[in-house]
């Protein structure tokens, strides 16, 4: 269909990539532990939204332009690095009395939209995600396929859908396993700092990334 080949190989490879531990999974687990299933689900949906942006961009050819243009790649790279480092530093320097950290027995006061958009922008502003889709999806599309954009879009949507299911599963699992952790103010503070350190790491990795 639309020039797609080796679909089952794509499906298996995609599932293995989805379940491989990485920054996205760590962010979902961290928010799930910190905020419960709502926070984990918001993080998972945000990450999926960011990935969908790159899927549509790849289908339209914009991702190829991003990778081909050194200037465009550099601008997106530094915007993403700056944003992630800013969020990470904010979380690292937050105190237990700040809105991001709740007192024992209270709900975490981080707004769910903020959790969602942090997850989304982590992927949208990461040119390496665009490069991943451009490197992975074409392996399963015929060179002479008559409808390459539709093939890209179909494969990308399937990949993101499976990834979303996985992230939702680990978000709920983390939330269920973290009841005692959320009752500890100090534990929540350290989780908050851990997520902040993760953002700084991602920002630094993006800043030193190179288009290939």
C-alpha positions as CSV (number, residue, x, y, z in Angstrom):
1,X,0.0,0.0,0.0
2,X,1.4,3.4,-1.1
3,X,4.8,1.7,-1.7
4,X,5.3,0.4,1.8
5,X,7.3,-2.8,2.0
6,X,8.4,-5.1,4.8
7,X,5.6,-3.8,7.0
8,X,6.0,-6.5,9.7
9,X,9.7,-5.8,10.0
10,X,8.9,-2.1,10.4
11,X,6.3,-3.0,13.1
12,X,8.7,-5.2,15.1
13,X,11.6,-2.8,14.7
14,X,9.4,0.1,15.7
15,X,8.1,-1.7,18.8
16,X,11.6,-2.5,19.9
17,X,12.6,1.2,19.5
18,X,9.4,2.2,21.4
19,X,10.2,0.1,24.5
20,X,13.9,0.9,24.6
21,X,14.7,3.0,27.7
22,X,15.4,6.6,26.9
23,X,14.9,10.3,27.9
24,X,11.2,10.2,26.9
25,X,10.5,7.1,29.0
26,X,12.4,8.7,31.9
27,X,10.4,11.9,31.7
28,X,7.1,10.0,31.7
29,X,8.1,7.8,34.6
30,X,9.3,10.8,36.5
31,X,6.1,12.8,36.0
32,X,4.1,9.6,36.8
33,X,5.9,9.2,40.1
34,X,5.7,12.9,40.9
35,X,2.2,13.7,39.9
36,X,0.3,10.4,39.6
37,X,-1.3,8.9,36.5
38,X,-2.5,12.3,35.3
39,X,1.0,13.8,35.2
40,X,2.3,10.7,33.5
41,X,-0.4,10.7,30.9
42,X,0.1,14.4,30.2
43,X,3.8,13.8,29.7
44,X,3.1,10.8,27.4
45,X,0.6,12.8,25.2
46,X,3.0,15.7,25.0
47,X,5.9,13.6,23.8
48,X,3.6,12.0,21.2
49,X,2.4,15.4,20.0
50,X,6.0,16.4,19.5
51,X,6.8,13.3,17.5
52,X,3.7,13.8,15.4
53,X,5.0,17.3,14.5
54,X,8.1,15.6,13.0
55,X,6.1,12.9,11.3
56,X,4.0,15.5,9.4
57,X,7.1,17.6,8.7
58,X,8.9,14.5,7.2
59,X,5.8,13.7,5.1
60,X,5.9,17.3,3.8
61,X,9.6,17.4,3.2
62,X,10.3,20.0,5.9
63,X,12.5,17.7,8.0
64,X,14.7,17.1,5.0
65,X,15.1,20.8,4.6
66,X,16.0,21.1,8.2
67,X,18.7,18.5,8.0
68,X,20.0,19.8,4.7
69,X,20.2,23.5,5.8
70,X,23.0,24.1,8.3
71,X,21.5,27.4,9.3
72,X,18.0,26.0,10.0
73,X,19.5,23.0,11.9
74,X,21.6,25.4,14.0
75,X,18.7,27.7,14.9
76,X,16.4,24.9,15.9
77,X,19.3,23.2,17.8
78,X,20.1,26.3,19.9
79,X,16.5,27.1,20.6
80,X,15.8,23.6,21.8
81,X,19.0,23.5,23.9
82,X,18.2,26.9,25.5
83,X,14.6,25.9,26.3
84,X,15.6,22.6,27.8
85,X,18.4,24.0,29.9
86,X,16.1,26.8,31.2
87,X,13.4,24.3,32.3
88,X,16.1,22.0,33.8
89,X,17.7,24.8,35.8
90,X,14.3,26.0,37.0
91,X,13.5,22.6,38.3
92,X,16.9,22.0,39.8
93,X,16.8,25.3,41.8
94,X,13.2,24.9,42.9
95,X,12.6,24.6,46.6
96,X,10.0,22.4,48.4
97,X,7.8,25.4,48.9
98,X,7.7,26.2,45.1
99,X,4.7,25.3,43.1
100,X,6.5,22.4,41.4
101,X,6.9,20.6,44.7
102,X,4.0,19.8,47.0
103,X,3.9,19.3,50.7
104,X,3.2,15.8,52.0
105,X,-0.3,14.6,51.3
106,X,-1.1,17.3,48.8
107,X,-1.3,17.1,45.0
108,X,1.7,18.3,42.9
109,X,0.8,21.8,41.8
110,X,2.5,21.7,38.4
111,X,-0.2,22.5,35.8
112,X,-0.9,19.6,33.5
113,X,-0.7,21.8,30.4
114,X,2.9,22.7,31.4
115,X,3.8,19.0,31.7
116,X,2.2,18.4,28.3
117,X,4.0,21.2,26.6
118,X,7.4,20.4,28.2
119,X,7.1,16.9,26.7
120,X,6.0,18.2,23.4
121,X,8.7,20.9,23.0
122,X,11.4,18.5,24.2
123,X,10.8,16.6,20.9
124,X,9.7,19.5,18.6
125,X,12.9,21.5,19.3
126,X,15.1,18.4,19.0
127,X,16.4,18.2,15.4
128,X,17.7,14.7,16.2
129,X,14.1,13.5,16.3
130,X,13.6,14.8,12.8
131,X,16.7,13.1,11.6
132,X,15.5,9.8,13.2
133,X,12.3,9.8,11.3
134,X,14.1,10.7,8.1
135,X,16.6,7.9,8.6
136,X,14.1,5.2,9.8
137,X,10.9,5.6,7.8
138,X,12.4,5.6,4.3
139,X,13.8,2.1,4.9
140,X,10.3,0.8,4.4
141,X,9.2,2.9,1.5
142,X,9.9,2.0,-2.2
143,X,12.1,4.5,-4.0
144,X,9.5,4.7,-6.8
145,X,6.5,4.7,-4.6
146,X,3.7,6.9,-6.2
147,X,2.6,8.4,-2.9
148,X,5.7,8.8,-0.7
149,X,4.1,11.5,1.6
150,X,1.2,9.1,2.4
151,X,3.6,6.2,3.0
152,X,5.7,8.4,5.4
153,X,2.6,9.6,7.2
154,X,1.1,6.1,7.6
155,X,4.3,4.6,9.0
156,X,4.9,7.6,11.2
157,X,1.4,7.5,12.7
158,X,1.7,3.8,13.4
159,X,5.1,4.3,15.1
160,X,3.8,7.2,17.3
161,X,0.6,5.3,18.1
162,X,2.5,2.3,19.4
163,X,4.9,4.6,21.3
164,X,2.0,6.4,22.9
165,X,0.5,3.1,24.1
166,X,3.8,2.2,25.6
167,X,4.3,5.5,27.3
168,X,0.7,5.5,28.7
169,X,1.4,2.0,30.1
170,X,4.6,3.0,31.9
171,X,3.0,6.2,33.1
172,X,0.2,4.3,34.8
173,X,2.6,1.6,36.2
174,X,4.9,4.3,37.6
175,X,1.9,6.1,39.2
176,X,0.7,2.9,40.9
177,X,4.1,2.0,42.2
178,X,4.8,5.5,43.6
179,X,2.1,6.0,46.3
180,X,4.6,6.0,49.1
181,X,7.1,8.1,47.2
182,X,4.5,10.9,46.6
183,X,3.8,11.1,50.4
184,X,7.5,12.1,51.0
185,X,8.3,15.7,50.4
186,X,12.0,15.1,50.2
187,X,11.5,12.3,47.7
188,X,9.4,14.5,45.5
189,X,12.0,17.2,45.6
190,X,14.7,14.8,44.4
191,X,12.5,13.5,41.6
192,X,11.9,17.1,40.6
193,X,15.7,17.7,40.5
194,X,16.2,14.5,38.6
195,X,13.8,15.6,35.9
196,X,15.6,18.9,35.9
197,X,18.9,17.2,35.4
198,X,17.4,15.2,32.6
199,X,16.3,18.3,30.8
200,X,19.8,19.9,31.2
201,X,21.3,16.7,29.8
202,X,19.0,16.7,26.8
203,X,19.8,20.4,26.2
204,X,23.5,19.8,26.3
205,X,23.2,16.8,24.0
206,X,21.2,18.9,21.5
207,X,23.6,21.8,21.7
208,X,26.6,19.6,20.7
209,X,24.6,17.6,18.1
210,X,25.7,17.8,14.4
211,X,23.7,17.4,11.3
212,X,24.9,14.4,9.3
